[in-house]
Amino acid sequence: MKIFKILIPCYNDWKSLFKLLDRIDFNIKEFNEEFSVIIVNDCSTEQIPNLKIDYKKIKSIDVMHITQNQGHTRCNATGIKYLSKNLKFDYLILMDGDGEDRPEDLPLIISRVLKNKNISVVATRARRSEGTVFKLLYQFHKLVTLIFTGKNMNFGHYSCLTKEDALLLSTKKGLWSNFAGTAKKFIHNLDGIPTDRGNRYFGPSKMPLKGLIVHSLSIISTFKNQVLLRSLFIIFSFILLFYIEPNFFYILASVITAIFCLVIFFISKRENLSELNNSQNRINKIENIHTIRL
């Protein structure tokens, strides 16, 4: 019997979380494995209601209280770091708590990791639920990321990691700024399952344009060495084109590429210094953990 831990960050949206837990419990009923949930309470301002205690498959729920709000990416990093040091498990599932990571896809993900040993699985996005403008911008983000990193970044946090891969990621500074980029860079046996992005259980999607830009830049900054090499190649190509056929566009494109590269290196340096100093402090911000046995 394999032990699965399901890590879910939450900030105030307890109503969505409780519905998600119900759906998780229903969708894992066919498996004979052991399932437990770890909720990372991201310094919520709303008090957590009483948890339901009649789940059939979820064995226990740990609630990890964080003393300072830090966002779901760093909540996941905090949880991965803590689990890697303190808890016994075979697989770690990461899910957002609002319903956009569909629990209906859990049987596919769990079956895949049980069938293919030593392989972590991510939920790739076959279809998104946001509006047309956001979808176009998301495709542009994927194109820019592919050009500068050589990687097709088509997944987010929703994933199932082997214990070995979770331990590996827990040692990487990039985990605190971007999970997907760090996973893509360091996990070699990474499989993908096409899934649709679900609708939030309550309220509209909270991913603003600014958030998408920050997300894109944080992914690219994870691959700063590849970005440097590809940027130099692009700049050299535009300069060569300018000598063949003088055109102001080529010079402008070279300058823009150079500025973009500098921005990525600045972001990368800032994130690395920040997380090098603060990653352990974030672990220390865990106020307490209480366990509910079901």
C-alpha positions in Angstrom: 0.0 0.0 0.0 1.4 3.4 -1.1 1.1 6.5 1.1 -0.2 9.6 -0.7 -0.1 13.1 0.8 -2.3 15.8 -0.8 -1.0 19.3 -0.2 -3.5 22.2 -0.5 -2.8 25.9 0.3 -5.8 27.9 1.4 -6.4 31.6 2.1 -9.9 32.3 3.5 -11.7 30.3 0.8 -12.8 27.6 3.2 -16.1 27.0 1.4 -14.3 26.0 -1.8 -11.8 23.9 0.2 -14.5 21.9 1.9 -16.2 21.2 -1.4 -12.9 20.1 -2.8 -12.2 17.7 0.0 -15.6 16.1 -0.6 -14.8 15.7 -4.3 -11.4 14.3 -3.5 -12.8 11.8 -1.1 -15.3 10.7 -3.8 -12.8 10.4 -6.6 -10.2 8.4 -4.8 -12.7 5.7 -3.6 -11.5 3.1 -6.1 -8.0 3.0 -4.7 -6.7 0.9 -1.8 -3.9 3.3 -1.1 -3.6 5.5 2.0 -4.5 9.1 1.6 -4.0 12.1 3.9 -4.4 15.8 3.3 -2.2 18.7 4.5 -3.9 22.1 4.4 -1.5 25.1 4.4 -3.5 27.9 6.1 -1.8 30.9 4.5 -2.4 33.3 7.5 -6.2 33.5 6.7 -8.1 36.4 8.2 -11.2 34.2 8.4 -11.4 31.6 11.1 -11.4 28.0 9.8 -14.8 26.4 10.3 -15.2 23.0 11.9 -13.9 20.3 9.5 -16.2 17.5 8.3 -15.1 14.2 9.9 -17.0 11.5 7.9 -14.7 11.1 4.9 -14.4 7.5 3.7 -11.0 7.5 2.1 -9.2 10.4 3.6 -7.4 9.1 6.6 -6.4 12.3 8.3 -6.1 16.1 7.7 -3.2 18.1 9.0 -3.7 21.9 9.2 -0.5 23.8 9.0 -0.9 27.4 10.1 1.5 30.0 8.6 2.0 33.2 10.6 2.6 35.5 7.5 0.7 35.5 4.2 3.0 34.4 1.4 1.0 33.2 -1.6 0.2 29.7 -2.8 3.6 29.1 -4.6 5.5 29.7 -1.4 2.9 27.8 0.7 3.5 24.8 -1.6 7.3 25.2 -1.2 6.9 25.4 2.6 4.7 22.3 2.6 7.2 20.4 0.4 10.1 21.4 2.6 8.3 20.4 5.8 7.0 17.1 4.4 10.4 16.1 3.0 11.9 16.5 6.5 9.1 15.3 8.8 6.6 12.9 7.2 6.6 9.5 5.7 5.0 9.2 2.2 5.5 7.6 -1.2 3.8 10.3 -3.4 2.9 14.0 -2.9 -0.1 15.5 -4.8 -0.2 19.3 -5.1 -3.6 20.9 -5.7 -5.0 24.4 -5.5 -8.0 24.6 -3.2 -10.5 26.5 -5.4 -11.7 23.7 -7.8 -9.6 24.8 -10.9 -7.5 21.7 -10.3 -10.2 19.2 -11.0 -10.4 16.3 -8.5 -12.1 14.3 -11.3 -8.7 14.0 -12.8 -7.2 12.4 -9.7 -7.9 8.8 -10.8 -6.0 9.3 -14.1 -3.0 10.9 -12.2 -2.9 8.3 -9.4 -3.3 5.4 -11.8 -0.4 6.7 -14.0 2.1 7.0 -11.1 1.1 3.6 -9.7 1.6 2.0 -13.1 4.8 3.8 -14.0 7.3 3.5 -11.1 9.7 6.4 -10.3 7.8 8.9 -12.6 6.2 12.1 -11.4 3.1 13.3 -13.3 1.9 16.8 -14.0 -1.6 17.9 -15.2 -1.0 19.6 -18.5 -3.6 22.1 -19.7 -5.6 20.8 -22.7 -8.2 23.5 -22.2 -8.6 26.5 -19.9 -11.7 28.1 -18.4 -10.7 31.8 -18.5 -12.0 34.4 -21.0 -10.7 34.8 -24.6 -8.3 37.7 -23.8 -6.6 35.7 -21.0 -6.4 32.6 -23.2 -4.6 34.6 -25.9 -2.2 36.2 -23.5 -1.5 32.7 -22.0 -0.6 31.4 -25.4 1.7 34.3 -25.9 3.3 33.6 -22.5 3.9 30.0 -23.6 5.4 31.1 -26.9 7.8 33.6 -25.2 8.8 30.9 -22.6 9.4 28.4 -25.3 11.6 30.8 -27.3 13.8 31.8 -24.4 14.0 28.5 -22.5 13.3 25.8 -25.0 10.7 24.4 -22.7 7.0 23.9 -23.3 5.5 25.2 -20.0 1.9 23.9 -20.1 1.3 23.0 -16.5 1.0 24.6 -13.1 1.0 23.2 -9.6 -1.4 20.3 -10.1 0.9 17.3 -10.0 1.8 14.1 -8.3 5.5 13.8 -7.2 7.4 10.8 -6.2 9.0 11.1 -2.8 12.5 11.2 -4.4 11.4 14.1 -6.7 9.8 16.0 -3.8 13.0 15.6 -1.8 15.0 16.9 -4.8 12.8 20.0 -5.3 12.9 20.8 -1.6 16.6 21.5 -2.0 16.2 24.0 -4.9 15.9 27.8 -4.3 13.8 28.2 -7.4 10.9 26.3 -5.8 10.1 29.3 -3.7 9.5 31.5 -6.8 8.1 29.1 -9.4 7.2 25.4 -9.0 6.6 24.6 -12.7 9.9 26.0 -13.9 11.9 24.2 -11.1 10.1 20.9 -11.7 10.7 21.2 -15.5 14.4 22.0 -14.9 15.3 19.3 -12.3 12.9 16.4 -12.7 14.0 14.2 -15.5 11.2 11.6 -15.4 8.3 13.9 -15.7 5.1 12.7 -17.4 2.1 14.8 -18.4 -1.6 14.0 -18.5 -3.9 16.4 -20.6 -6.6 17.9 -18.4 -9.1 20.7 -18.6 -8.7 23.6 -16.2 -11.8 23.6 -14.1 -14.0 26.5 -13.0 -13.7 28.0 -9.5 -16.3 26.5 -7.2 -17.2 30.0 -5.9 -16.4 33.3 -7.7 -14.4 34.1 -10.8 -10.8 33.1 -11.5 -8.2 35.2 -9.5 -5.4 35.1 -12.0 -5.0 38.7 -13.1 -2.9 39.9 -16.1 -0.2 41.1 -13.6 -0.1 37.7 -12.1 0.4 36.0 -15.5 3.3 38.4 -16.3 5.0 37.6 -12.9 4.3 33.9 -13.4 5.9 34.0 -16.9 9.0 36.0 -15.8 9.5 33.7 -12.8 9.5 30.6 -15.0 11.9 32.1 -17.5 14.3 33.3 -14.7 14.6 29.7 -13.5 16.4 29.0 -16.8 18.7 32.1 -16.7 21.6 30.3 -18.4 19.5 29.1 -21.3 18.0 32.6 -21.5 21.5 34.1 -21.8 22.6 31.7 -24.6 19.4 32.1 -26.5 19.3 35.9 -26.1 22.9 36.1 -27.4 21.9 34.0 -30.4 18.8 36.1 -31.1 20.8 39.4 -30.8 23.6 38.1 -33.0 21.0 37.0 -35.6 19.3 40.4 -35.7 22.7 42.2 -36.0 23.7 39.9 -38.9 20.3 40.6 -40.5 21.0 44.3 -40.1 24.3 44.1 -41.9 22.7 42.1 -44.7 19.7 44.4 -45.0 19.9 47.6 -42.8 16.6 48.0 -41.0 15.9 49.9 -37.8 13.6 47.0 -36.7 16.6 44.7 -36.3 18.4 47.1 -34.0 15.2 47.7 -32.0 14.6 43.9 -31.6 18.2 43.4 -30.5 17.9 46.1 -27.8 14.6 44.7 -26.6 16.1 41.2 -26.4 19.1 42.6 -24.4 16.8 44.5 -22.0 14.6 41.4 -21.5 17.7 39.3 -20.7 18.9 41.8 -18.2 15.4 41.9 -16.5 15.4 38.1 -16.2 18.9 38.1 -14.6 17.8 40.8 -12.2 14.7 38.9 -11.2 16.7 35.7 -10.8 19.4 37.3 -8.7 16.8 39.0 -6.5 14.8 35.8 -6.0 17.9 33.7 -5.2 19.2 36.2 -2.6 15.8 36.6 -1.1 15.1 32.9 -0.8 18.6 32.0 0.3 18.1 34.3 3.3 14.4 33.5 4.0 13.6 29.9 3.1 14.4 28.6 6.5 12.6 31.6 8.0 9.5 30.6 6.1 9.7 27.1 7.7 9.9 28.9 11.1 6.7 30.8 10.3 4.7 27.6 10.8 2.8 28.5 14.0 1.4 25.1 14.7 0.1 21.9 13.1 -2.9 20.1 14.3 -4.1 16.8 13.0 -7.6 15.6 12.6 -7.9 11.8 12.5 -10.9 10.6 10.5 
